[in-house]
Each structure stands twice: as C-alpha cells, then as structure tokens.
Amino acid sequence: MTRILIVEDEPEIAAVLEDDLKLEGYDVEVVGDGESAAVRGREPQWDLILLDVMLPKKDGFDVCRELRKAGVKTPILLLTARTHEAEKVLGLDLGADDYVTKPFSPKELRARIRARLRSRQTGVEEVLRFGDVEVDTARAQVRKGGHPADVTPLEYKLLLAFLEHRGRVLSRDQLIDLVWGKGTFITERAVDAHIVNLRRKVAGEAIVSVRGMGYRLEG
C-alpha cells in the first residue's frame, strides 16, 4: 500500500486530508510540527510527503532543505498559503517536487499526488548523456566532464525536461508545465534566467534558442 506522511499543524485540515487520502486507498500518518517532520521524513517507508510550509518549531522550507541534504529522495509536495512567485520558486529550488496553494480543491490535490507517485514509479533508472554531460536519474546527479555539477533541484528538473524532449522545441509555457507544474504563474524572464544558469553550469550551447518559439536541446 502507498504510504503518505502528512505534515500539517492545523488539526481540522489534517483530519480532512487524512480522511480523504485514506478513502483513496493510501496508508496515511500525520505529524504536526517541523521538527517531527524532519525526523519522520527520513524514514524509508514513505512514498510521498505532503508538507505544509507554515509549521511550528521549523517551517516547511527548512524541513525540505534538511531532508534533501540528508539524501532523502521521497517526493515532497508542499502545501502553501503563500502566493508570491519567489516563495514558490524557493520551495522548488530547495528540492520540493510540486506545490499546491491553499485553499485547494481535494480533486486537484489528489491529481497532484497521483502525478508525483506515477512519475516516481515509472521513472527511468539510467544515465542520460549529451556531449560531456551525464545525468544519473537513479541518483539525481549531474556530471560534466566526469566531475559533479552543482545544479539546483529546479535546474535538474529543467535539464530532465530537455532530455526527455531532446531535439524538440519547448516553449516557455511547456517548460513551466513540465518543471513548475500546470497552472503555475512564472514569468518568461524567470524561465530565461534558469536556462541561462543551466547553460553556464552544464549545457553551454547545447540548449539552443529558437526565435519566437522557445528552446531546444541538441546533442
């Protein structure tokens, strides 16, 4: 049975989430503060962590950061009442896989959870290559010229999107859907800035700008 850890300090919201996800057939446990989440989240049995951002003792951003630094690969879906783009991007850069903004519909949340679980179960465990760059999808690591490349989790997801659609032009809107999630508001300038960083760190001229259309990965 799929196991989900819910981290939510508001008892009413936690109870609704727990009941709804149990009805969907998931095995669910709930913790109510960030310190507990940072400990329980390291346990290997979880298939997904549903993590509220505003928590007592330690906020969700800190929990996410600690879990990723500890090598935890479990998908993390953030629940946030914060609507500012910079805060959403921060969560993704810290290693979250997706986020849902409060108030959210149970239907949307269930769909996001299914998408994260599906991508985890069907993920291709192999090393992808272009030029002198290697992307180890099993370990979520990137190497350039045989040396580790210091890419952020968001840059890693962006690189995977290009590799999964190698040779095809991806518009900025398509990249937002693939990397940040459908319905996310991210400016085109923000997308361009992440691509500039990705080029500088690993991709170089392999990511080609296609005027008026978007970007394409060659090689």
C-alpha positions in Angstrom: 0.0 0.0 0.0 1.2 3.5 -0.8 2.3 5.3 2.3 2.0 9.1 2.7 3.3 11.3 5.5 1.1 14.4 6.1 2.8 17.3 7.9 0.1 19.8 8.9 -0.3 21.7 12.2 -4.0 22.6 11.8 -6.0 19.7 13.2 -9.1 20.3 11.1 -7.1 20.4 7.9 -5.0 17.4 8.9 -8.1 15.4 9.6 -9.7 16.3 6.3 -6.6 15.4 4.4 -6.2 12.1 6.3 -9.8 11.0 5.8 -9.7 12.0 2.1 -6.5 10.2 1.3 -7.5 7.1 3.3 -10.7 6.9 1.2 -8.4 6.9 -1.9 -6.7 3.8 -0.5 -3.5 5.4 0.9 -1.9 4.4 4.2 -1.6 7.8 5.9 0.2 9.1 9.0 0.1 12.7 10.4 2.6 14.8 12.3 2.0 18.4 13.4 5.3 20.2 13.5 8.5 20.7 11.5 10.9 19.1 14.0 8.9 15.8 13.9 8.7 16.0 10.1 12.4 16.4 9.8 12.9 13.2 11.8 10.0 11.1 10.4 10.6 12.2 6.9 14.0 10.4 6.9 12.3 7.0 7.4 12.4 4.9 4.2 8.8 3.7 4.1 7.2 6.9 2.7 6.1 7.1 -1.0 5.3 10.8 -0.7 5.5 13.6 1.9 2.7 16.2 2.0 4.4 19.1 3.7 2.8 22.3 4.9 5.0 25.4 4.8 3.8 27.2 7.8 4.6 24.9 10.7 5.6 25.4 14.4 9.2 24.7 15.5 10.6 24.6 12.0 8.9 25.7 8.7 8.4 23.5 5.7 11.2 25.1 3.7 13.7 24.2 6.4 12.3 20.7 6.6 12.5 20.3 2.8 16.1 21.6 2.8 17.2 19.2 5.6 15.6 16.1 4.1 17.3 16.7 0.7 20.6 17.4 2.3 20.2 14.1 4.2 19.8 12.3 0.8 16.0 11.7 1.1 14.6 11.2 -2.4 11.0 10.8 -1.4 8.7 13.1 -3.5 7.7 16.2 -1.5 4.5 18.1 -2.2 4.3 21.5 -0.5 1.1 23.0 0.8 1.4 26.7 1.0 -0.8 29.7 1.6 1.9 31.9 0.1 1.1 33.1 -3.5 4.3 35.0 -4.3 6.2 33.6 -7.2 9.6 33.9 -5.4 8.4 31.8 -2.4 7.1 29.0 -4.7 10.3 29.0 -6.7 12.2 28.8 -3.4 10.4 25.7 -2.5 11.2 24.0 -5.8 14.9 25.1 -5.6 15.1 23.5 -2.1 14.0 20.2 -3.6 10.2 20.1 -3.5 8.7 18.2 -6.4 5.5 20.2 -6.5 3.2 22.5 -4.5 -0.4 23.3 -4.1 -1.6 26.7 -2.9 -4.2 27.0 -0.2 -7.2 27.0 -0.5 -7.1 24.0 -2.8 -9.7 21.5 -4.0 -9.3 17.9 -2.9 -9.6 16.9 -6.5 -6.6 19.0 -7.5 -4.6 17.7 -4.6 -5.4 14.0 -5.4 -4.4 14.6 -9.0 -1.1 16.2 -8.0 -0.4 13.3 -5.7 -1.2 10.7 -8.4 1.1 12.5 -10.8 4.0 12.5 -8.4 3.6 8.9 -7.5 3.2 7.9 -11.1 6.4 9.7 -12.2 8.3 8.0 -9.3 7.0 4.5 -10.2 7.7 4.9 -14.0 10.9 6.9 -13.7 13.7 5.5 -16.0 16.6 4.4 -13.9 19.6 5.1 -16.2 22.3 7.6 -17.1 21.3 10.0 -19.8 24.1 11.7 -21.8 24.7 14.6 -24.2 28.1 16.0 -25.0 30.3 15.5 -21.9 27.3 15.8 -19.6 25.9 12.7 -17.8 22.6 12.8 -15.9 22.2 9.9 -13.4 18.5 9.7 -12.9 18.7 7.0 -10.3 20.8 9.2 -8.0 19.6 12.6 -9.3 23.1 13.7 -10.1 24.7 15.6 -12.9 28.3 15.3 -14.0 30.2 17.4 -16.6 33.5 16.1 -17.9 33.3 13.4 -15.2 33.0 15.9 -12.4 29.9 16.7 -10.3 28.0 19.7 -11.5 26.4 22.0 -8.8 22.9 22.3 -10.2 19.9 23.2 -8.1 16.9 20.8 -7.9 14.9 23.1 -10.2 17.8 23.2 -12.8 17.9 19.4 -12.6 14.2 19.2 -13.4 14.7 21.6 -16.3 17.5 19.6 -17.7 15.4 16.4 -17.5 12.6 18.1 -19.4 15.0 19.0 -22.2 16.4 15.4 -22.2 13.0 13.8 -22.3 12.1 16.0 -25.3 15.6 16.1 -26.9 15.6 17.7 -30.3 12.1 19.2 -29.9 11.4 22.9 -29.4 9.8 23.6 -26.0 8.0 26.8 -25.5 8.3 28.6 -22.1 4.7 27.7 -21.3 5.6 24.0 -22.0 8.6 24.2 -19.7 6.6 25.8 -17.0 4.1 22.9 -17.2 6.8 20.3 -17.2 9.0 21.8 -14.5 6.9 24.0 -12.2 3.5 22.4 -12.8 0.4 23.3 -14.7 -1.3 26.4 -13.6 1.8 27.9 -12.0 2.5 31.5 -12.7 6.1 32.0 -13.6 7.3 34.9 -15.7 9.1 34.3 -19.0 12.0 36.2 -17.6 12.3 33.8 -14.7 12.3 30.8 -17.1 15.0 32.5 -19.2 17.1 33.2 -16.1 17.1 29.5 -15.1 18.1 28.5 -18.6 21.0 31.0 -18.5 22.2 29.3 -15.3 21.8 25.9 -16.8 23.8 26.8 -19.8 26.5 28.3 -17.7 26.8 25.3 -15.4 26.5 22.4 -17.8 24.7 22.7 -21.1 26.5 25.5 -22.8 25.4 25.9 -26.5 23.6 22.6 -26.4 20.4 24.5 -25.4 19.5 26.5 -28.5 17.2 29.5 -28.5 14.6 29.2 -31.3 13.4 32.8 -32.0 9.8 33.3 -31.2 9.2 29.7 -30.2 11.3 28.6 -27.2 14.4 26.4 -26.6 15.7 23.1 -27.9 18.4 20.7 -26.6 20.8 19.4 -29.2 23.4 16.7 -29.0 
